[in-house]
Amino acid sequence: MLIKNKIAGNSEYNIRLLSGDDEIEIQGLYERCSDFSELVEGRTPEKDAGRSVLFDLPPGKELKDKYVFGVYKEDVLISVIDIVKDYKIDGEWIIGLLMIDPSERGNGLGRKLHDIIKAWVSEEQGRLLRIGVVEENHRGHKFWLEMGYVEVDRVKMICGNKEHTVIVMNLDIDESLTGCN
């Protein structure tokens, strides 16, 4: 199960499912990660960004299909993971957001969280992970390539005040867990 304490390097993290009660904490993290909002949306985070993370859904999906996890270090929310199961097809899960506090970036936490996500989705019978990366997010694109994702499509999309080309990437979980990618 994804929800529990995890040791990553020299730090212990608590991972738990978030709810509407956590909206203010998510908003605070979103505001600390304003560089992401500026890059993707061309503006500072909206006042309801925390709520959007919890409740926005892709077309055809319901809240029962959505999981929003918080990663805590010393009782401070340092990361949010938004995942939707059976996104386009059964067994395909989309990572809608993997946001990490700027003070926690660059220490391998993203890789560790991705490994946890991948194992959990596999336990939940997921076979494929999907991510969309705006073309301008060179650091994010490089990260997902290093995680084993491959580009499958490019689509035009408007996010906030900006129009983007979004690079759609997939990872076959079975192949990545067995090291055959």
BAVEXVO-39174 format. One line per field, with one value per residue: residue number from 0; residue in three letters; y, x, z of N, C-alpha, C in turn. Coordinates in Angstrom, 2 decimals, always signed. Last residue first. Layout:
N
tortor: (NUM; ...)
fiza: (ALA; ...)
n_v: (Y; ...)
n_u: (X; ...)
n_w: (Z; ...)
ca_v: (Y; ...)
ca_u: (X; ...)
ca_w: (Z; ...)
c_v: (Y; ...)
c_u: (X; ...)
c_w: (Z; ...)
//
This chain:
181
tortor: (180; 179; 178; 177; 176; 175; 174; 173; 172; 171; 170; 169; 168; 167; 166; 165; 164; 163; 162; 161; 160; 159; 158; 157; 156; 155; 154; 153; 152; 151; 150; 149; 148; 147; 146; 145; 144; 143; 142; 141; 140; 139; 138; 137; 136; 135; 134; 133; 132; 131; 130; 129; 128; 127; 126; 125; 124; 123; 122; 121; 120; 119; 118; 117; 116; 115; 114; 113; 112; 111; 110; 109; 108; 107; 106; 105; 104; 103; 102; 101; 100; 99; 98; 97; 96; 95; 94; 93; 92; 91; 90; 89; 88; 87; 86; 85; 84; 83; 82; 81; 80; 79; 78; 77; 76; 75; 74; 73; 72; 71; 70; 69; 68; 67; 66; 65; 64; 63; 62; 61; 60; 59; 58; 57; 56; 55; 54; 53; 52; 51; 50; 49; 48; 47; 46; 45; 44; 43; 42; 41; 40; 39; 38; 37; 36; 35; 34; 33; 32; 31; 30; 29; 28; 27; 26; 25; 24; 23; 22; 21; 20; 19; 18; 17; 16; 15; 14; 13; 12; 11; 10; 9; 8; 7; 6; 5; 4; 3; 2; 1; 0)
fiza: (ASN; CYS; GLY; THR; LEU; SER; GLU; ASP; ILE; ASP; LEU; ASN; MET; VAL; ILE; VAL; THR; HIS; GLU; LYS; ASN; GLY; CYS; ILE; MET; LYS; VAL; ARG; ASP; VAL; GLU; VAL; TYR; GLY; MET; GLU; LEU; TRP; PHE; LYS; HIS; GLY; ARG; HIS; ASN; GLU; GLU; VAL; VAL; GLY; ILE; ARG; LEU; LEU; ARG; GLY; GLN; GLU; GLU; SER; VAL; TRP; ALA; LYS; ILE; ILE; ASP; HIS; LEU; LYS; ARG; GLY; LEU; GLY; ASN; GLY; ARG; GLU; SER; PRO; ASP; ILE; MET; LEU; LEU; GLY; ILE; ILE; TRP; GLU; GLY; ASP; ILE; LYS; TYR; ASP; LYS; VAL; ILE; ASP; ILE; VAL; SER; ILE; LEU; VAL; ASP; GLU; LYS; TYR; VAL; GLY; PHE; VAL; TYR; LYS; ASP; LYS; LEU; GLU; LYS; GLY; PRO; PRO; LEU; ASP; PHE; LEU; VAL; SER; ARG; GLY; ALA; ASP; LYS; GLU; PRO; THR; ARG; GLY; GLU; VAL; LEU; GLU; SER; PHE; ASP; SER; CYS; ARG; GLU; TYR; LEU; GLY; GLN; ILE; GLU; ILE; GLU; ASP; ASP; GLY; SER; LEU; LEU; ARG; ILE; ASN; TYR; GLU; SER; ASN; GLY; ALA; ILE; LYS; ASN; LYS; ILE; LEU; MET)
n_v: (-2.60; -4.68; -4.68; -5.28; -2.81; -2.10; -3.97; -3.23; -0.54; +1.38; +4.72; +7.53; +10.95; +13.74; +17.01; +19.68; +22.88; +25.43; +28.66; +30.18; +30.79; +27.61; +25.91; +24.38; +22.27; +19.86; +16.93; +14.11; +10.78; +9.19; +8.86; +6.87; +6.60; +6.21; +8.20; +9.82; +11.01; +12.52; +14.36; +15.72; +17.01; +18.70; +20.35; +21.54; +22.53; +23.15; +21.14; +19.68; +16.31; +13.82; +10.30; +7.06; +3.62; +0.45; -1.31; -1.87; -3.38; -2.39; -2.95; -0.91; +1.30; +0.78; +0.96; +3.65; +5.07; +4.40; +5.54; +8.25; +8.73; +8.50; +10.62; +12.79; +12.70; +13.48; +16.13; +17.96; +19.54; +20.67; +23.31; +23.23; +20.40; +18.83; +17.18; +15.60; +15.04; +12.98; +10.12; +7.75; +4.34; +1.74; -0.18; +0.68; +3.91; +6.41; +5.71; +4.04; +6.52; +9.29; +11.11; +13.39; +14.17; +16.63; +17.37; +18.33; +19.35; +18.53; +16.60; +15.70; +15.59; +13.98; +13.92; +13.00; +12.02; +11.42; +9.61; +8.82; +7.42; +8.65; +10.90; +9.83; +10.72; +12.10; +14.27; +14.43; +16.66; +18.35; +18.01; +18.58; +20.64; +22.58; +23.31; +24.58; +26.72; +28.97; +31.13; +30.08; +30.93; +33.29; +32.26; +30.37; +27.68; +26.59; +28.53; +29.31; +26.85; +26.45; +28.59; +28.13; +26.45; +27.75; +27.39; +24.64; +24.60; +25.99; +24.23; +22.10; +23.25; +23.69; +21.05; +19.01; +18.35; +16.91; +14.79; +12.38; +9.61; +9.95; +9.24; +10.56; +9.89; +10.40; +10.52; +9.57; +7.71; +7.36; +5.41; +6.01; +5.16; +4.99; +4.19; +2.24; -1.18)
n_u: (+13.06; +13.25; +12.94; +10.63; +9.48; +9.20; +7.32; +5.10; +4.62; +5.51; +4.80; +4.44; +3.64; +3.07; +3.81; +1.98; +2.48; +0.29; -0.66; -1.55; -3.06; -4.21; -3.32; -4.34; -2.54; -1.74; +0.28; +2.02; +2.89; +4.69; +7.93; +8.44; +10.12; +12.23; +13.20; +14.37; +12.03; +11.36; +13.56; +13.23; +10.81; +11.59; +13.42; +11.78; +8.98; +7.97; +6.07; +4.60; +3.78; +1.81; +1.97; +0.97; +1.65; +0.13; -1.13; -2.53; -3.15; -2.13; +0.56; +1.15; +0.85; +3.02; +5.26; +4.99; +5.19; +7.83; +9.25; +8.56; +9.84; +12.49; +12.59; +12.12; +14.35; +16.87; +17.31; +15.98; +13.75; +13.03; +12.49; +10.24; +8.14; +6.80; +4.18; +2.90; -0.18; -1.34; -0.51; -2.90; -2.95; -4.51; -6.39; -8.61; -7.87; -7.55; -7.38; -7.32; -6.91; -4.91; -3.12; -0.97; +0.94; +2.90; +5.19; +5.38; +3.86; +5.30; +5.96; +8.49; +7.18; +4.73; +2.87; -0.40; -2.28; -5.25; -6.85; -9.88; -12.15; -14.09; -14.70; -14.58; -14.26; -15.01; -12.20; -10.34; -11.11; -10.48; -10.06; -7.46; -6.59; -8.53; -7.81; -5.39; -6.22; -7.71; -6.18; -3.58; -0.12; +0.76; +1.11; +1.50; +1.15; +3.78; +5.46; +3.93; +3.73; +6.45; +6.95; +5.42; +5.51; +4.27; +1.67; +1.39; +1.57; -0.83; -2.72; -2.37; -3.33; -6.00; -7.00; -7.48; -10.12; -10.51; -7.57; -4.96; -3.25; +0.25; +3.45; +6.20; +9.66; +12.83; +16.13; +18.36; +16.69; +13.62; +11.17; +7.77; +4.73; +1.93; +0.21; +0.48; +0.84)
n_w: (-20.05; -18.25; -15.52; -14.34; -14.16; -16.85; -17.77; -16.19; -17.00; -19.53; -19.70; -21.92; -22.55; -24.49; -24.31; -25.43; -26.35; -25.06; -24.19; -21.08; -18.87; -18.33; -21.03; -23.91; -26.15; -28.60; -28.14; -29.11; -28.02; -26.74; -25.38; -22.51; -19.34; -17.62; -16.10; -18.00; -18.96; -16.71; -16.65; -19.10; -18.52; -16.40; -17.78; -19.72; -20.32; -22.79; -23.24; -20.40; -20.24; -18.88; -18.43; -17.44; -17.00; -17.05; -15.43; -12.22; -9.99; -7.69; -7.90; -9.77; -8.12; -6.35; -8.03; -8.90; -6.47; -5.75; -7.89; -7.48; -5.07; -5.98; -7.81; -6.05; -4.31; -5.09; -4.65; -6.22; -3.88; -1.53; -1.94; -3.67; -3.27; -6.09; -7.66; -10.02; -11.53; -12.86; -14.10; -15.01; -15.87; -17.45; -16.87; -19.44; -20.87; -19.85; -16.92; -14.63; -12.04; -11.46; -8.99; -7.67; -4.96; -3.45; -0.82; +1.69; +4.56; +7.61; +9.50; +8.58; +5.51; +3.52; +0.70; -0.17; -3.00; -4.42; -6.87; -8.55; -8.91; -7.45; -8.97; -12.43; -15.95; -18.21; -18.34; -15.24; -12.49; -9.44; -6.65; -5.70; -7.31; -6.71; -4.11; -4.67; -6.31; -5.83; -6.57; -8.85; -8.86; -11.47; -14.94; -16.90; -16.51; -16.45; -15.20; -12.97; -11.65; -11.01; -9.32; -7.06; -4.88; -2.86; -3.78; -3.36; -0.57; +0.03; -1.05; +0.68; +3.04; +2.29; +1.86; +3.58; +3.62; +1.32; +1.57; +0.77; +2.06; +2.87; +3.96; +5.53; +5.43; +6.71; +5.28; +4.06; +1.67; +2.79; +4.16; +4.78; +6.27; +4.00; +1.24; -0.72; +0.00)
ca_v: (-1.46; -5.02; -4.17; -6.42; -3.52; -1.32; -3.97; -4.59; -0.86; +0.05; +3.76; +6.33; +9.90; +12.63; +15.74; +18.76; +21.54; +24.56; +27.52; +29.78; +31.85; +28.96; +25.77; +25.66; +22.43; +21.27; +17.57; +15.53; +11.74; +8.52; +9.74; +7.11; +6.93; +5.16; +7.22; +9.04; +10.14; +11.41; +13.48; +14.92; +16.07; +17.65; +19.57; +20.70; +21.99; +24.09; +21.12; +20.78; +17.30; +14.86; +11.65; +8.13; +4.96; +1.53; -1.84; -0.95; -3.95; -2.09; -3.71; -2.31; +1.15; +0.81; -0.29; +2.55; +5.15; +4.04; +4.10; +7.55; +8.77; +7.59; +9.25; +12.51; +12.40; +12.12; +15.19; +17.71; +19.10; +19.22; +22.99; +23.58; +21.68; +18.73; +18.48; +15.21; +16.00; +14.33; +10.98; +8.98; +5.34; +2.91; -0.48; -0.07; +2.49; +6.28; +7.04; +3.68; +5.17; +8.84; +9.96; +13.24; +13.25; +16.15; +16.87; +18.68; +18.82; +19.58; +17.19; +16.43; +15.46; +14.86; +13.42; +14.01; +11.68; +12.52; +9.50; +9.76; +7.02; +7.34; +11.05; +10.18; +10.10; +10.71; +13.92; +14.36; +15.32; +18.39; +17.69; +17.55; +19.41; +21.99; +22.63; +23.43; +25.66; +27.68; +31.03; +30.57; +29.96; +32.74; +33.11; +31.75; +28.49; +25.88; +27.81; +30.31; +27.52; +25.48; +28.47; +29.07; +25.92; +27.61; +28.74; +25.18; +23.96; +26.50; +25.59; +21.92; +22.80; +24.84; +22.03; +19.36; +18.98; +18.32; +15.02; +13.70; +10.08; +9.64; +9.40; +9.97; +10.59; +9.61; +11.16; +9.78; +8.28; +7.69; +5.93; +5.54; +5.85; +4.56; +5.01; +3.47; +0.00)
ca_u: (+12.74; +13.32; +14.20; +11.51; +9.72; +10.10; +8.67; +5.65; +5.06; +4.96; +5.74; +3.96; +4.64; +2.42; +4.42; +2.17; +2.52; +1.46; -0.90; -0.56; -2.86; -4.22; -3.23; -4.28; -3.42; -1.85; -1.03; +2.14; +2.06; +3.70; +6.94; +8.67; +8.94; +11.90; +12.37; +15.26; +12.82; +10.49; +13.27; +14.44; +10.90; +10.59; +13.86; +12.91; +9.49; +8.92; +7.32; +4.63; +4.80; +1.87; +2.27; +0.97; +1.60; +0.73; -0.12; -2.21; -3.41; -3.54; -0.23; +1.26; -0.05; +1.64; +4.99; +5.02; +3.98; +6.72; +9.35; +8.12; +8.39; +11.99; +12.85; +11.23; +13.00; +16.45; +17.91; +17.39; +14.12; +13.24; +13.56; +11.57; +8.58; +7.73; +4.73; +3.90; +0.70; -1.75; +0.00; -2.21; -3.10; -3.66; -4.99; -8.39; -8.22; -8.14; -7.55; -8.07; -6.83; -6.24; -3.16; -2.34; +0.87; +1.55; +4.91; +6.47; +3.57; +5.16; +4.61; +8.36; +8.47; +5.08; +4.13; +0.51; -1.45; -4.33; -6.11; -8.78; -11.02; -13.65; -13.79; -15.29; -13.78; -15.43; -13.53; -10.41; -11.06; -10.56; -11.35; -8.27; -5.80; -8.47; -9.09; -5.44; -5.36; -8.36; -6.57; -4.92; -1.19; +0.91; +0.60; +1.83; -0.05; +2.68; +5.88; +4.37; +2.53; +5.73; +7.73; +4.90; +5.93; +5.74; +2.24; +1.26; +2.60; +0.47; -2.60; -2.04; -1.93; -5.15; -6.96; -6.08; -9.57; -10.87; -9.00; -5.44; -4.29; -1.15; +2.61; +4.90; +8.51; +11.62; +14.91; +18.46; +17.97; +14.28; +12.51; +8.80; +6.01; +2.69; +0.10; +1.25; +0.00)
ca_w: (-20.93; -19.68; -16.08; -14.60; -12.91; -16.01; -18.33; -16.12; -15.62; -19.31; -19.14; -21.24; -22.37; -23.79; -24.70; -24.31; -26.88; -25.04; -25.07; -22.08; -19.87; -17.80; -19.57; -23.22; -24.99; -28.25; -28.32; -28.78; -28.74; -27.57; -25.99; -23.93; -20.15; -18.57; -15.40; -17.12; -19.84; -17.10; -15.52; -18.87; -19.64; -16.19; -16.62; -20.12; -19.06; -22.20; -23.99; -21.35; -19.87; -19.88; -17.93; -18.44; -16.43; -17.84; -16.34; -13.31; -11.31; -7.96; -6.92; -10.17; -9.27; -5.86; -7.31; -9.86; -7.30; -4.87; -7.64; -8.68; -5.12; -4.95; -8.26; -7.19; -3.81; -5.42; -3.69; -6.50; -5.23; -1.53; -0.99; -4.20; -2.73; -4.97; -7.29; -9.02; -10.88; -13.22; -13.04; -15.35; -14.81; -17.69; -16.59; -18.20; -20.99; -21.19; -17.52; -15.84; -12.58; -11.86; -9.90; -8.16; -6.09; -3.76; -2.17; +0.78; +3.23; +6.61; +9.53; +9.85; +6.18; +4.64; +1.26; +0.36; -1.85; -4.19; -5.61; -8.31; -9.74; -6.97; -7.83; -11.21; -14.71; -18.08; -18.83; -16.69; -13.09; -10.91; -7.23; -5.05; -7.25; -8.05; -4.35; -3.76; -6.86; -5.60; -5.15; -8.58; -8.59; -10.12; -13.87; -17.20; -16.69; -17.11; -16.40; -13.96; -12.13; -11.85; -10.55; -8.06; -6.18; -2.76; -3.78; -4.72; -1.38; +0.47; -1.59; -0.74; +2.96; +2.64; +0.78; +3.33; +4.84; +1.32; +1.41; +1.15; +1.15; +3.19; +2.77; +5.76; +4.87; +6.77; +5.74; +5.51; +2.06; +1.54; +4.39; +3.86; +6.38; +5.18; +2.43; -0.84; +0.00)
c_v: (-0.93; -3.82; -4.46; -5.99; -4.72; -2.03; -3.23; -4.63; -2.24; -0.43; +2.45; +5.49; +8.74; +11.47; +14.65; +17.45; +20.66; +23.42; +26.74; +28.63; +31.44; +29.98; +27.18; +25.38; +23.83; +21.40; +19.03; +16.16; +13.15; +9.48; +8.94; +7.99; +7.17; +5.42; +6.09; +7.96; +9.23; +10.48; +12.27; +13.91; +15.14; +16.59; +18.41; +19.81; +21.01; +23.58; +22.02; +20.87; +18.43; +15.94; +12.60; +9.44; +5.97; +2.83; -0.75; -1.53; -2.97; -2.55; -3.55; -3.21; -0.30; +0.60; -0.33; +1.22; +3.94; +4.03; +3.61; +6.04; +8.06; +7.56; +8.24; +11.09; +12.06; +11.76; +13.74; +16.75; +18.84; +18.68; +21.51; +23.23; +21.99; +20.13; +18.32; +16.49; +15.27; +15.38; +12.40; +9.69; +6.57; +3.96; +0.65; -0.40; +1.82; +4.85; +6.98; +4.94; +5.00; +7.48; +9.60; +12.15; +13.07; +15.30; +16.45; +18.20; +19.29; +18.91; +18.37; +17.23; +16.33; +14.54; +14.45; +13.32; +12.87; +12.21; +10.69; +9.54; +7.81; +6.82; +9.71; +10.27; +10.61; +10.02; +12.41; +13.97; +15.42; +16.99; +17.76; +17.10; +18.28; +20.67; +21.93; +22.62; +24.41; +26.51; +29.69; +30.36; +30.65; +31.79; +32.48; +32.73; +29.95; +26.81; +27.25; +29.64; +28.56; +26.13; +27.51; +29.04; +26.84; +27.12; +28.71; +26.56; +24.51; +25.91; +26.19; +23.29; +22.64; +24.45; +23.19; +20.45; +19.48; +19.06; +16.53; +13.81; +11.41; +10.22; +9.03; +10.27; +9.82; +10.47; +10.17; +10.38; +8.39; +8.39; +6.16; +6.18; +5.20; +5.40; +4.37; +4.26; +1.25)
c_u: (+13.96; +13.04; +14.36; +12.83; +10.64; +10.42; +9.64; +7.08; +5.70; +5.51; +4.99; +5.11; +4.02; +3.42; +3.77; +2.71; +2.83; +1.32; +0.40; -1.07; -1.94; -4.13; -3.16; -4.32; -3.26; -2.86; -0.94; +0.80; +2.48; +2.85; +6.01; +7.55; +9.35; +10.70; +11.92; +14.50; +13.74; +11.19; +12.45; +14.20; +12.10; +10.66; +12.90; +13.39; +10.61; +9.55; +8.40; +6.03; +4.76; +2.83; +2.23; +1.27; +1.71; +0.58; +0.69; -1.07; -3.23; -3.96; -1.73; +0.45; -0.02; +0.65; +3.53; +4.67; +3.89; +5.41; +8.20; +8.19; +7.86; +10.47; +12.27; +11.37; +12.05; +15.06; +17.49; +18.07; +15.61; +13.65; +13.89; +12.71; +9.99; +8.18; +5.57; +4.65; +1.65; -0.82; -0.33; -1.76; -2.31; -3.96; -4.03; -6.91; -8.00; -8.63; -8.22; -8.41; -7.71; -6.10; -4.61; -2.33; -0.60; +1.63; +3.46; +6.23; +4.64; +4.91; +4.41; +7.06; +8.37; +6.46; +4.56; +1.73; -0.60; -3.60; -5.17; -8.18; -9.75; -12.44; -13.30; -14.29; -14.59; -14.98; -13.80; -11.83; -10.98; -10.33; -11.45; -9.47; -6.66; -7.70; -9.08; -6.71; -5.39; -7.53; -7.23; -5.25; -2.53; -0.25; +0.91; +1.32; +0.23; +1.52; +4.69; +4.74; +2.86; +4.49; +7.04; +5.69; +5.44; +6.32; +3.75; +1.89; +2.57; +1.61; -1.24; -1.85; -1.49; -3.67; -6.01; -5.90; -8.14; -10.35; -9.24; -6.94; -4.82; -2.07; +1.19; +4.04; +7.25; +10.47; +13.75; +17.18; +18.04; +15.58; +13.14; +10.12; +7.01; +3.95; +0.84; +1.29; +0.88)
c_w: (-21.61; -20.57; -17.56; -15.22; -13.12; -14.70; -17.43; -16.63; -15.54; -17.97; -18.95; -20.72; -21.59; -23.77; -23.84; -24.87; -25.68; -26.02; -25.16; -22.94; -21.01; -18.90; -19.00; -21.72; -24.43; -27.12; -27.94; -29.10; -28.34; -28.38; -26.89; -24.47; -21.60; -19.45; -16.33; -16.35; -19.01; -18.08; -15.97; -17.74; -19.46; -17.28; -16.34; -18.98; -19.35; -20.90; -23.38; -21.95; -20.89; -19.41; -19.12; -17.73; -17.56; -17.07; -17.05; -14.13; -12.46; -9.37; -7.16; -9.22; -9.76; -7.01; -6.85; -9.19; -8.23; -5.66; -6.76; -8.51; -6.36; -4.95; -7.27; -7.69; -4.95; -4.96; -3.94; -5.55; -5.33; -2.89; -0.95; -3.25; -3.25; -4.57; -6.03; -8.70; -9.94; -12.66; -13.48; -14.08; -15.21; -16.62; -16.85; -18.06; -19.64; -21.42; -18.89; -16.65; -13.81; -12.53; -10.21; -9.22; -6.44; -5.01; -2.27; -0.64; +2.26; +5.26; +8.58; +9.89; +7.42; +5.16; +2.30; +0.94; -1.46; -2.89; -5.53; -6.92; -9.42; -7.75; -7.30; -10.07; -13.52; -16.81; -18.65; -17.12; -14.60; -11.47; -8.75; -5.88; -6.69; -8.04; -5.71; -3.97; -5.99; -6.14; -4.82; -7.10; -8.30; -9.86; -12.51; -16.16; -17.03; -17.44; -17.17; -15.28; -13.20; -12.46; -11.53; -9.36; -7.31; -4.09; -3.63; -4.80; -2.80; -0.33; -1.22; -1.39; +1.51; +2.56; +1.07; +2.28; +4.63; +2.53; +1.38; +0.89; +1.67; +2.14; +3.17; +4.53; +5.24; +6.29; +5.77; +6.09; +3.57; +1.89; +3.03; +4.25; +5.44; +5.27; +3.60; +0.47; +0.00)
//
